[in-house]
């Protein structure tokens, strides 16, 4: 019936696994929960390892780090059931009907995306607030709005997919670091005319990161996006559209100059409460131009 697949990296997943386990038992379905640890620190591995003794749960330490794409592909290959439920390890179940909602949403040859939410209250630590602010403003989207642009709204944090469909596409293993594996996967789903359904069944993202870590991952994500666009030039994101306009109007070098002058000040702005996210949009565009011009040197 259902294989619940969790790639793990430097996060304690005990509460998440026990919540999922209890709901699946209550639903009376055949299920398994498979957790692959992708090279976490020993502290996290020791905390998570006892989950292997829980019925229908298996926890494996991988001998080497596989990366965000390959680890998901490997999880799918060892899964035994026909429906795969993928989720990020830094997630929290917020509905007692989470598993039930997904079971009721299963349709042949259809991917189902449940969504993402954030805690209503900002974190106490100042350095975590930009991630929370960005998440609540950009990633926490009502399912009806997501359904208007189903493939663009897809994220890898919480989705159900038929095993046969996933194995036909899989994640691109050339994308090892953070970012945009969901963009490419959504493009492939659309290109192959595989249906995508959005439902109101979110997980809460609890793995907030300090602003400097978030910005570093943003840079890595832009590097991945450039790789995706080189191979699949028809892939579109808001950032790519803005970047193409920048090229069209001959603004690459002026933009890089302005970005170089303002980068430090923008990073300071992003560490403050209530920052206008247009500054972050400009920051990403500046990074994309800067990365490309540095590659040409």
VEXVEXPA-403772 format. One line per 2 residues: number of its first residue (from 0); their letters; for each residue x, y, z of N, C-alpha, C, O. Coordinates in pm, whole numbers, plus 50000, padded with zeros to 5 digits. Layout:
N
NUM> a> X:Y:Z:X:Y:Z:X:Y:Z:X:Y:Z ~ ...;
***
This chain:
297
0> xx> 50082:49879:50000:50000:50000:50000:50086:50126:50000:50085:50201:49902 ~ 50163:50153:50111:50229:50282:50125:50371:50267:50179:50393:50208:50285;
2> xx> 50467:50320:50106:50605:50329:50152:50634:50475:50185:50628:50562:50098 ~ 50666:50502:50312:50698:50637:50358:50850:50650:50358:50918:50574:50427;
4> xx> 50903:50744:50282:51046:50751:50255:51102:50884:50306:51054:50991:50268 ~ 51204:50875:50392:51259:50994:50456:51411:50998:50442:51480:50920:50509;
6> xx> 51464:51084:50357:51609:51107:50357:51647:51191:50479:51580:51290:50509 ~ 51753:51153:50548:51786:51216:50675:51926:51277:50667:52021:51215:50619;
8> xx> 51935:51400:50717:52067:51464:50726:52067:51560:50843:51999:51663:50840 ~ 52143:51526:50946:52165:51612:51063:52036:51664:51124:52019:51783:51147;
10> xx> 51944:51569:51151:51818:51607:51214:51763:51488:51291:51772:51374:51246 ~ 51705:51517:51409:51640:51411:51487:51499:51389:51434:51420:51483:51426;
12> xx> 51467:51266:51399:51340:51236:51332:51248:51149:51417:51147:51100:51366 ~ 51281:51129:51544:51200:51041:51628:51054:51081:51635:50967:50996:51616;
14> xx> 51026:51209:51661:50887:51254:51674:50813:51237:51542:50698:51193:51540 ~ 50877:51272:51432:50815:51259:51300:50780:51114:51271:50667:51084:51231;
16> xx> 50875:51022:51290:50852:50882:51258:50744:50822:51347:50660:50745:51299 ~ 50743:50854:51476:50642:50799:51565:50502:50850:51530:50405:50775:51538;
18> xx> 50491:50976:51491:50361:51029:51448:50311:50956:51323:50195:50915:51317 ~ 50399:50941:51225:50360:50872:51101:50326:50725:51128:50229:50672:51074;
20> xx> 50406:50661:51210:50385:50521:51245:50249:50501:51311:50174:50410:51275 ~ 50217:50587:51408:50089:50575:51476:49970:50596:51384:49871:50525:51393;
22> xx> 49981:50694:51295:49870:50720:51202:49853:50606:51102:49740:50569:51068 ~ 49963:50549:51055:49955:50439:50959:49895:50314:51025:49816:50243:50963;
24> xx> 49933:50288:51149:49874:50176:51224:49724:50196:51238:49645:50105:51216 ~ 49686:50317:51276:49544:50348:51297:49465:50336:51167:49347:50299:51169;
26> xx> 49529:50366:51055:49460:50357:50925:49440:50212:50880:49361:50185:50790 ~ 49511:50120:50943:49495:49978:50911:49546:49939:50773:49488:49853:50707;
28> xx> 49654:50004:50730:49708:49977:50596:49840:49900:50605:49905:49900:50709 ~ 49877:49837:50496:50012:49784:50484:50105:49900:50456:50080:49980:50365;
30> xx> 50212:49911:50533:50302:50025:50516:50442:49990:50562:50465:49888:50627 ~ 50535:50076:50525:50672:50072:50574:50723:50214:50582:50679:50301:50507;
32> xx> 50815:50237:50673:50883:50366:50683:51032:50338:50667:51091:50267:50748 ~ 51092:50394:50562:51234:50372:50534:51307:50504:50548:51271:50603:50485;
34> xx> 51411:50504:50631:51491:50623:50654:51636:50594:50613:51697:50500:50664 ~ 51689:50673:50523:51829:50664:50483:51902:50785:50539:51866:50899:50509;
36> xx> 52006:50761:50620:52084:50871:50672:52202:50899:50580:52284:50811:50553 ~ 52210:51022:50532:52307:51058:50428:52432:51124:50486:52472:51232:50442;
38> xx> 52493:51058:50586:52618:51109:50641:52602:51212:50750:52679:51307:50757 ~ 52501:51194:50837:52481:51288:50947:52594:51276:51050:52669:51178:51052;
40> xx> 52604:51378:51134:52697:51372:51246:52655:51260:51341:52538:51222:51348 ~ 52753:51210:51415:52729:51093:51501:52617:51118:51602:52541:51027:51633;
42> xx> 52607:51240:51653:52502:51273:51750:52364:51240:51695:52282:51180:51765 ~ 52337:51279:51572:52206:51255:51512:52186:51107:51480:52077:51054:51498;
44> xx> 52290:51042:51433:52278:50899:51401:52246:50817:51526:52164:50725:51521 ~ 52310:50851:51637:52283:50778:51762:52141:50804:51812:52077:50714:51867;
46> xx> 52092:50925:51793:51955:50957:51833:51851:50884:51748:51746:50843:51798 ~ 51881:50869:51619:51783:50813:51527:51789:50661:51515:51689:50598:51480;
48> xx> 51903:50602:51543:51923:50459:51522:51821:50370:51591:51781:50269:51533 ~ 51774:50401:51715:51674:50315:51781:51544:50299:51703:51469:50205:51730;
50> xx> 51516:50388:51607:51394:50374:51527:51394:50244:51448:51288:50195:51409 ~ 51511:50188:51425:51521:50065:51349:51453:49948:51420:51423:49846:51357;
52> xx> 51429:49961:51549:51365:49854:51626:51212:49866:51626:51143:49779:51679 ~ 51160:49972:51568:51015:49993:51561:50957:49909:51447:51015:49904:51338;
54> xx> 50845:49844:51473:50782:49761:51369:50757:49841:51242:50710:49954:51247 ~ 50788:49782:51129:50765:49837:50996:50855:49957:50964:50832:50026:50865;
56> xx> 50955:49982:51047:51048:50094:51026:51188:50039:51004:51232:49949:51075 ~ 51257:50093:50906:51398:50059:50887:51479:50187:50874:51441:50281:50804;
58> xx> 51592:50189:50945:51681:50305:50946:51820:50258:50904:51876:50166:50965 ~ 51876:50321:50800:52005:50278:50746:52102:50395:50742:52069:50503:50694;
60> xx> 52223:50373:50794:52334:50467:50775:52401:50436:50642:52448:50324:50620 ~ 52406:50534:50553:52470:50511:50424:52621:50525:50437:52669:50608:50514;
62> xx> 52697:50444:50363:52844:50449:50374:52905:50577:50319:53018:50611:50354 ~ 52833:50647:50231:52883:50773:50175:52766:50865:50147:52653:50821:50132;
64> xx> 52796:50994:50141:52692:51092:50114:52651:51085:49967:52734:51097:49877 ~ 52521:51066:49943:52471:51050:49806:52421:51182:49747:52420:51197:49625;
66> xx> 52379:51275:49830:52321:51398:49779:52170:51391:49773:52111:51283:49781 ~ 52107:51506:49760:51962:51519:49773:51883:51441:49668:51774:51392:49696;
68> xx> 51936:51431:49548:51863:51363:49441:51880:51212:49446:51782:51137:49444 ~ 52005:51168:49451:52031:51023:49445:51973:50950:49564:51924:50837:49549;
70> xx> 51975:51010:49683:51922:50940:49799:51773:50914:49785:51724:50810:49829 ~ 51700:51006:49723:51557:50983:49700:51535:50873:49597:51443:50792:49611;
72> xx> 51618:50870:49495:51609:50762:49396:51635:50627:49460:51565:50529:49430 ~ 51734:50619:49548:51767:50493:49613:51655:50449:49708:51626:50330:49717;
74> xx> 51595:50542:49776:51481:50509:49862:51367:50446:49781:51307:50347:49823 ~ 51339:50505:49666:51231:50454:49581:51261:50313:49531:51171:50230:49519;
76> xx> 51386:50287:49502:51423:50156:49447:51404:50043:49547:51370:49931:49509 ~ 51426:50071:49676:51412:49965:49776:51270:49957:49832:51237:49861:49902;
78> xx> 51185:50056:49804:51048:50054:49854:50971:49937:49794:50992:49900:49679 ~ 50883:49878:49874:50810:49760:49827:50665:49785:49788:50602:49701:49724;
80> xx> 50611:49902:49825:50470:49927:49797:50451:50019:49676:50544:50082:49628 ~ 50326:50024:49629:50298:50091:49501:50285:50242:49514:50294:50313:49413;
82> xx> 50264:50293:49635:50254:50437:49656:50370:50483:49743:50397:50425:49849 ~ 50440:50588:49698:50556:50640:49771:50520:50776:49829:50474:50865:49758;
84> xx> 50543:50791:49960:50521:50919:50027:50657:50972:50072:50716:50922:50167 ~ 50705:51075:50001:50834:51137:50032:50813:51257:50124:50715:51331:50110;
86> xx> 50906:51277:50216:50903:51398:50298:51043:51432:50346:51130:51346:50355 ~ 51063:51560:50376:51190:51604:50431:51197:51566:50578:51095:51556:50647;
88> xx> 51319:51546:50626:51337:51504:50765:51306:51615:50865:51268:51587:50979 ~ 51321:51742:50823:51296:51854:50915:51150:51898:50908:51120:52016:50890;
90> xx> 51062:51800:50922:50918:51824:50910:50847:51783:51038:50897:51702:51116 ~ 50728:51840:51057:50644:51807:51172:50502:51782:51123:50448:51861:51045;
92> xx> 50442:51673:51167:50304:51642:51132:50212:51736:51210:50224:51748:51332 ~ 50122:51802:51140:50034:51899:51206:49888:51856:51205:49804:51920:51267;
94> xx> 49856:51747:51134:49719:51697:51128:49715:51551:51171:49798:51471:51128 ~ 49618:51517:51254:49602:51377:51295:49545:51293:51182:49533:51171:51196;
96> xx> 49508:51357:51071:49454:51285:50955:49552:51289:50836:49512:51266:50722 ~ 49678:51317:50863:49776:51333:50756:49783:51210:50666:49770:51223:50544;
98> xx> 49803:51092:50722:49812:50970:50642:49677:50940:50575:49673:50905:50458 ~ 49571:50954:50650:49436:50928:50596:49407:51017:50476:49351:50972:50376;
100> xx> 49444:51144:50487:49419:51238:50376:49491:51194:50250:49436:51203:50140 ~ 49614:51147:50264:49688:51101:50147:49628:50974:50088:49619:50960:49966;
102> xx> 49588:50882:50173:49528:50757:50124:49403:50787:50041:49381:50728:49936 ~ 49323:50880:50091:49199:50916:50020:49228:50992:49891:49142:50996:49803;
104> xx> 49346:51051:49878:49379:51131:49759:49446:51050:49649:49468:51102:49540 ~ 49479:50924:49676:49551:50843:49577:49467:50826:49449:49350:50789:49454;
106> xx> 49531:50855:49337:49470:50833:49205:49576:50772:49113:49695:50798:49130 ~ 49534:50691:49016:49632:50630:48925:49710:50737:48848:49652:50837:48803;
108> xx> 49840:50716:48834:49927:50800:48753:49917:50949:48790:49922:51036:48703 ~ 49902:50976:48919:49886:51114:48966:49978:51140:49084:49980:51062:49180;
110> xx> 50053:51249:49078:50132:51294:49192:50045:51387:49277:49974:51473:49224 ~ 50052:51369:49408:49974:51451:49501:50070:51527:49590:50156:51468:49655;
112> xx> 50055:51660:49593:50141:51743:49678:50058:51802:49792:49952:51860:49769 ~ 50109:51786:49915:50033:51827:50032:50060:51967:50083:49975:52026:50149;
114> xx> 50178:52022:50052:50207:52158:50092:50302:52170:50209:50353:52070:50261 ~ 50325:52294:50249:50422:52326:50354:50367:52445:50434:50313:52539:50376;
116> xx> 50383:52440:50565:50346:52553:50650:50459:52581:50748:50550:52500:50765 ~ 50449:52698:50812:50543:52738:50915:50466:52775:51041:50347:52808:51036;
118> xx> 50534:52769:51153:50472:52808:51279:50420:52951:51268:50484:53037:51206 ~ 50306:52977:51330:50246:53110:51321:50330:53216:51392:50323:53334:51358;
120> xx> 50410:53175:51490:50492:53268:51565:50636:53267:51513:50691:53160:51488 ~ 50697:53385:51498:50837:53388:51452:50929:53328:51557:50897:53330:51676;
122> xx> 51043:53274:51515:51137:53216:51612:51197:53324:51701:51207:53440:51662 ~ 51236:53285:51821:51295:53381:51914:51433:53425:51868:51471:53541:51887;
124> xx> 51509:53335:51807:51644:53369:51763:51638:53457:51638:51581:53418:51537 ~ 51697:53575:51647:51691:53673:51539:51743:53616:51407:51686:53642:51301;
126> xx> 51851:53539:51413:51916:53490:51291:51829:53392:51214:51854:53367:51096 ~ 51725:53336:51278:51637:53240:51211:51515:53307:51148:51439:53243:51075;
128> xx> 51496:53434:51175:51369:53497:51137:51356:53522:50987:51244:53521:50935 ~ 51468:53543:50918:51452:53563:50773:51400:53437:50706:51312:53444:50621;
130> xx> 51454:53322:50743:51406:53196:50686:51256:53180:50714:51179:53142:50625 ~ 51215:53208:50838:51073:53200:50873:50991:53300:50791:50884:53266:50739;
132> xx> 51040:53423:50779:50968:53527:50704:50954:53486:50557:50846:53497:50500 ~ 51063:53439:50497:51057:53395:50358:50959:53279:50343:50878:53276:50250;
134> xx> 50968:53182:50435:50882:53065:50425:50734:53099:50436:50653:53047:50359 ~ 50699:53185:50530:50557:53219:50548:50504:53302:50431:50386:53292:50397;
136> xx> 50591:53383:50369:50547:53470:50261:50552:53404:50123:50473:53438:50035 ~ 50643:53310:50102:50665:53256:49968:50635:53106:49956:50587:53061:49851;
138> xx> 50663:53029:50059:50649:52883:50048:50518:52830:50104:50471:52725:50062 ~ 50460:52899:50197:50335:52859:50258:50220:52911:50172:50176:53025:50187;
140> xx> 50171:52826:50082:50073:52869:49982:49949:52780:49991:49961:52658:49998 ~ 49834:52841:49992:49708:52767:49997:49696:52671:49878:49739:52702:49767;
142> xx> 49639:52554:49904:49633:52451:49800:49555:52495:49677:49586:52452:49566 ~ 49454:52581:49695:49377:52627:49578:49460:52718:49490:49448:52716:49367;
144> xx> 49545:52799:49552:49636:52883:49474:49742:52797:49406:49778:52822:49291 ~ 49794:52697:49476:49893:52607:49417:49837:52535:49295:49908:52513:49197;
146> xx> 49711:52498:49301:49650:52421:49191:49640:52503:49064:49629:52446:48955 ~ 49643:52636:49075:49638:52721:48956:49763:52705:48870:49757:52718:48748;
148> xx> 49878:52678:48934:50004:52653:48862:50068:52529:48923:50169:52538:48992 ~ 50008:52413:48897:50043:52293:48974:50189:52251:48966:50247:52211:49067;
150> xx> 50250:52260:48848:50387:52211:48833:50488:52311:48889:50593:52271:48939 ~ 50458:52440:48880:50547:52542:48935:50543:52541:49087:50642:52577:49152;
152> xx> 50430:52501:49146:50414:52506:49291:50465:52381:49361:50460:52373:49484 ~ 50513:52284:49286:50559:52159:49345:50689:52178:49422:50781:52246:49376;
154> xx> 50697:52115:49540:50820:52109:49618:50840:51965:49665:50745:51887:49668 ~ 50963:51931:49702:50993:51792:49735:50969:51758:49881:50994:51645:49923;
156> xx> 50922:51854:49961:50914:51832:50105:50804:51736:50149:50809:51685:50261 ~ 50703:51710:50062:50584:51640:50111:50496:51601:49993:50403:51674:49957;
158> xx> 50524:51486:49931:50444:51447:49815:50428:51296:49805:50513:51218:49849 ~ 50316:51257:49745:50282:51117:49722:50285:51091:49572:50233:51171:49494;
160> xx> 50347:50980:49531:50359:50951:49389:50357:50801:49367:50414:50727:49447 ~ 50291:50753:49260:50299:50611:49229:50445:50570:49204:50520:50641:49138;
162> xx> 50483:50456:49256:50622:50412:49244:50663:50401:49097:50775:50440:49061 ~ 50574:50349:49013:50607:50332:48871:50633:50467:48804:50722:50478:48720;
164> xx> 50554:50568:48841:50574:50702:48784:50708:50759:48828:50782:50814:48747 ~ 50738:50746:48958:50864:50802:49007:50984:50734:48941:51077:50803:48899;
166> xx> 50983:50604:48931:51097:50533:48875:51115:50563:48726:51224:50550:48672 ~ 51007:50604:48661:51016:50643:48519:51092:50774:48503:51163:50794:48404;
168> xx> 51079:50864:48602:51141:50996:48592:51267:51005:48678:51376:51028:48626 ~ 51251:50988:48809:51355:51001:48910:51412:51143:48913:51386:51226:48825;
170> xx> 51491:51169:49018:51559:51297:49029:51692:51292:48957:51759:51188:48953 ~ 51730:51404:48899:51856:51412:48825:51973:51407:48924:51991:51497:49005;
172> xx> 52051:51300:48916:52159:51278:49011:52281:51366:48986:52376:51365:49064 ~ 52279:51443:48877:52385:51542:48855:52371:51661:48950:52465:51737:48970;
174> xx> 52251:51676:49008:52225:51785:49102:52250:51731:49243:52158:51679:49306 ~ 52372:51743:49291:52408:51686:49421:52383:51783:49536:52342:51741:49645;
176> xx> 52406:51911:49514:52392:52006:49623:52250:52061:49628:52163:52020:49551 ~ 52228:52152:49719:52095:52203:49747:52037:52281:49628:52106:52361:49565;
178> xx> 51908:52255:49598:51835:52348:49514:51792:52304:49376:51873:52256:49296 ~ 51662:52321:49349:51599:52313:49218:51588:52171:49160:51557:52157:49042;
180> xx> 51612:52068:49239:51577:51935:49192:51425:51924:49177:51377:51848:49093 ~ 51350:52000:49258:51205:52000:49244:51162:52072:49117:51064:52032:49053;
182> xx> 51233:52179:49078:51202:52250:48954:51213:52157:48834:51123:52154:48749 ~ 51321:52082:48826:51343:51991:48714:51244:51875:48717:51194:51834:48613;
184> xx> 51217:51822:48836:51122:51712:48847:50983:51757:48803:50913:51685:48732 ~ 50942:51877:48846:50812:51930:48803:50805:51951:48653:50701:51926:48592;
186> xx> 50917:51996:48593:50922:52012:48448:50902:51878:48378:50830:51869:48279 ~ 50966:51773:48429:50953:51641:48369:50811:51588:48383:50759:51526:48290;
188> xx> 50749:51611:48496:50610:51569:48514:50519:51636:48412:50435:51572:48350 ~ 50537:51767:48395:50455:51841:48300:50482:51794:48158:50390:51775:48079;
190> xx> 50609:51775:48125:50648:51733:47991:50590:51597:47954:50558:51571:47838 ~ 50578:51509:48054:50525:51374:48030:50375:51366:48053:50316:51258:48046;
192> xx> 50313:51481:48080:50168:51491:48100:50119:51402:48214:50014:51338:48205 ~ 50196:51399:48322:50156:51327:48442:50079:51422:48532:50127:51531:48564;
194> xx> 49960:51382:48571:49872:51469:48648:49932:51502:48784:49999:51419:48845 ~ 49906:51626:48830:49948:51667:48963:49829:51729:49034:49763:51819:48983;
196> xx> 49804:51678:49153:49692:51726:49234:49745:51788:49363:49830:51729:49431 ~ 49695:51906:49396:49735:51973:49519:49622:51961:49622:49505:51985:49591;
198> xx> 49658:51924:49744:49560:51910:49850:49606:51987:49973:49722:52027:49984 ~ 49513:52006:50066:49542:52075:50190:49587:51973:50294:49508:51929:50378;
200> xx> 49714:51935:50289:49768:51833:50379:49915:51862:50408:50002:51781:50378 ~ 49943:51979:50467:50082:52023:50479:50157:51957:50594:50098:51904:50688;
202> xx> 50288:51962:50583:50379:51938:50694:50438:52072:50735:50459:52160:50651 ~ 50465:52087:50864:50530:52209:50910:50681:52197:50893:50741:52098:50935;
204> xx> 50742:52299:50833:50887:52301:50819:50947:52356:50948:50928:52473:50980 ~ 51018:52271:51021:51072:52313:51151:51225:52329:51147:51286:52366:51247;
206> xx> 51285:52302:51031:51431:52312:51021:51478:52449:50978:51548:52461:50878 ~ 51440:52552:51052:51481:52688:51016:51633:52701:51026:51697:52644:51115;
208> xx> 51689:52778:50933:51835:52796:50929:51873:52942:50948:51798:53033:50912 ~ 51990:52962:51004:52040:53097:51024:52056:53166:50888:52078:53100:50787;
210> xx> 52045:53297:50888:52041:53373:50763:52165:53347:50678:52154:53338:50555 ~ 52282:53336:50739:52404:53314:50660:52402:53176:50593:52452:53161:50481;
212> xx> 52345:53076:50661:52333:52942:50602:52230:52944:50489:52250:52884:50383 ~ 52119:53014:50513:52014:53025:50413:52067:53092:50286:52035:53049:50175;
214> xx> 52147:53196:50301:52202:53266:50184:52304:53180:50111:52313:53187:49988 ~ 52381:53101:50184:52475:53009:50119:52400:52905:50037:52441:52872:49926;
216> xx> 52291:52853:50092:52210:52756:50017:52142:52822:49898:52120:52758:49795 ~ 52109:52949:49911:52052:53023:49798:52152:53026:49682:52115:53004:49567;
218> xx> 52278:53054:49714:52382:53055:49610:52395:52918:49544:52403:52909:49422 ~ 52397:52812:49625:52407:52677:49570:52287:52645:49483:52300:52580:49379;
220> xx> 52170:52690:49526:52049:52667:49447:52055:52736:49312:52009:52680:49213 ~ 52111:52856:49308:52124:52929:49182:52224:52858:49090:52203:52853:48969;
222> xx> 52330:52805:49147:52425:52727:49066:52356:52606:49005:52380:52574:48889 ~ 52271:52539:49082:52195:52426:49029:52097:52471:48921:52081:52403:48820;
224> xx> 52032:52585:48943:51935:52635:48846:52003:52662:48712:51945:52635:48607 ~ 52124:52716:48715:52197:52740:48591:52225:52609:48518:52214:52602:48396;
226> xx> 52261:52503:48593:52285:52372:48532:52157:52319:48468:52159:52267:48357 ~ 52046:52332:48540:51918:52285:48488:51884:52359:48359:51841:52297:48261;
228> xx> 51902:52491:48358:51863:52571:48242:51952:52544:48121:51906:52555:48007 ~ 52076:52509:48144:52165:52477:48033:52120:52351:47960:52131:52341:47838;
230> xx> 52069:52254:48037:52025:52127:47977:51880:52136:47930:51843:52077:47828 ~ 51799:52211:48006:51657:52224:47973:51623:52372:47958:51570:52432:48051;
232> xx> 51652:52432:47843:51634:52577:47827:51490:52623:47834:51464:52743:47847 ~ 51394:52529:47827:51253:52570:47833:51199:52575:47975:51085:52615:47997;
234> xx> 51281:52534:48074:51240:52546:48214:51228:52694:48250:51315:52774:48215 ~ 51120:52730:48318:51098:52869:48355:51079:52884:48505:51006:52806:48567;
236> xx> 51144:52982:48562:51118:53028:48699:51116:53180:48695:51159:53240:48597 ~ 51066:53242:48799:51063:53388:48804:51204:53445:48794:51225:53548:48730;
238> xx> 51299:53378:48857:51438:53426:48853:51494:53416:48711:51562:53508:48666 ~ 51468:53306:48642:51519:53291:48506:51457:53394:48411:51525:53446:48323;
240> xx> 51329:53423:48430:51262:53523:48346:51326:53660:48368:51352:53733:48272 ~ 51351:53696:48495:51415:53824:48525:51556:53828:48469:51601:53932:48419;
242> xx> 51626:53717:48476:51763:53709:48425:51765:53728:48272:51852:53798:48220 ~ 51671:53666:48202:51665:53680:48056:51635:53824:48016:51689:53874:47917;
244> xx> 51552:53890:48091:51523:54032:48063:51646:54118:48087:51671:54214:48014 ~ 51721:54082:48188:51845:54154:48218:51941:54145:48099:52005:54243:48062;
246> xx> 51952:54026:48041:52036:54005:47923:51981:54083:47804:52055:54148:47732 ~ 51849:54074:47786:51784:54139:47672:51811:54290:47667:51830:54347:47560;
248> xx> 51813:54353:47784:51830:54498:47790:51975:54539:47819:52001:54656:47849 ~ 52067:54444:47811:52208:54475:47828:52245:54526:47966:52327:54616:47980;
250> xx> 52183:54468:48069:52201:54518:48205:52292:54432:48292:52306:54458:48411 ~ 52353:54330:48234:52431:54238:48318:52545:54309:48391:52558:54294:48513;
252> xx> 52625:54384:48320:52741:54447:48384:52701:54559:48480:52757:54567:48589 ~ 52606:54647:48443:52560:54746:48541:52500:54681:48666:52523:54728:48778;
254> xx> 52424:54573:48646:52364:54506:48760:52471:54445:48851:52462:54452:48973 ~ 52571:54386:48788:52678:54327:48869:52750:54434:48951:52784:54412:49067;
256> xx> 52772:54550:48891:52839:54659:48962:52755:54705:49082:52807:54721:49193 ~ 52625:54725:49057:52536:54771:49165:52528:54664:49275:52532:54696:49394;
258> xx> 52518:54538:49233:52510:54429:49330:52637:54424:49416:52629:54404:49538 ~ 52752:54441:49353:52877:54441:49428:52883:54552:49531:52936:54533:49641;
260> xx> 52827:54669:49496:52828:54782:49588:52729:54761:49705:52754:54806:49817 ~ 52618:54692:49678:52508:54684:49775:52500:54551:49848:52423:54539:49943;
262> xx> 52577:54453:49807:52561:54317:49860:52566:54314:50013:52479:54256:50078 ~ 52667:54375:50071:52681:54373:50216:52563:54437:50287:52514:54384:50387;
264> xx> 52516:54549:50234:52402:54618:50296:52274:54535:50283:52192:54531:50375 ~ 52257:54469:50168:52138:54385:50151:52139:54269:50250:52036:54237:50309;
266> xx> 52256:54207:50268:52265:54097:50363:52232:54143:50505:52173:54067:50582 ~ 52268:54266:50538:52231:54320:50669:52080:54342:50677:52018:54314:50780;
268> xx> 52020:54393:50568:51876:54413:50565:51802:54281:50587:51701:54277:50658 ~ 51852:54173:50526:51783:54045:50533:51788:53985:50673:51712:53893:50703;
270> xx> 51874:54035:50757:51884:53984:50894:51791:54058:50989:51786:54026:51108 ~ 51716:54157:50937:51626:54236:51021:51482:54190:51002:51447:54130:50900;
272> xx> 51398:54220:51100:51258:54178:51095:51182:54252:50985:51209:54368:50956 ~ 51086:54181:50923:50994:54243:50830:51056:54296:50704:51003:54389:50644;
274> xx> 51168:54239:50661:51236:54288:50542:51147:54270:50419:51076:54170:50407 ~ 51152:54366:50327:51081:54354:50200:51152:54247:50116:51271:54258:50088;
276> xx> 51078:54144:50075:51140:54033:50004:51184:54071:49863:51251:53991:49797 ~ 51150:54189:49816:51203:54233:49686:51355:54254:49694:51425:54239:49594;
278> xx> 51404:54289:49814:51549:54296:49829:51612:54159:49807:51720:54149:49747 ~ 51546:54055:49854:51597:53920:49835:51589:53879:49688:51678:53810:49637;
280> xx> 51482:53921:49619:51471:53893:49476:51587:53957:49400:51647:53894:49312 ~ 51617:54082:49434:51730:54150:49369:51861:54080:49404:51949:54065:49319;
282> xx> 51873:54037:49528:51994:53967:49574:52017:53841:49490:52129:53815:49447 ~ 51911:53763:49465:51924:53640:49386:51961:53672:49241:52044:53603:49182;
284> xx> 51900:53776:49185:51933:53814:49048:52079:53859:49038:52149:53823:48944 ~ 52123:53937:49136:52262:53980:49139:52357:53862:49151:52462:53859:49085;
286> xx> 52323:53766:49235:52405:53646:49249:52415:53570:49118:52522:53522:49081 ~ 52302:53558:49048:52302:53481:48924:52393:53545:48820:52469:53476:48752;
288> xx> 52386:53676:48807:52472:53748:48713:52618:53735:48756:52706:53710:48674 ~ 52643:53752:48884:52780:53746:48936:52841:53608:48914:52958:53597:48876;
290> xx> 52764:53503:48938:52814:53366:48919:52848:53342:48773:52952:53283:48742 ~ 52761:53387:48684:52787:53363:48541:52912:53437:48494:52994:53380:48423;
292> xx> 52927:53564:48532:53042:53641:48484:53173:53589:48544:53277:53596:48478 ~ 53168:53539:48665:53288:53480:48724:53328:53352:48651:53447:53323:48637;
294> xx> 53229:53276:48606:53257:53153:48532:53326:53183:48399:53400:53099:48347 ~ 53301:53301:48342:53358:53336:48212:53499:53391:48221:53568:53405:48120;
296> x> 53542:53422:48343:53678:53477:48361:53783:53368:48338:53902:53395:48349;
***
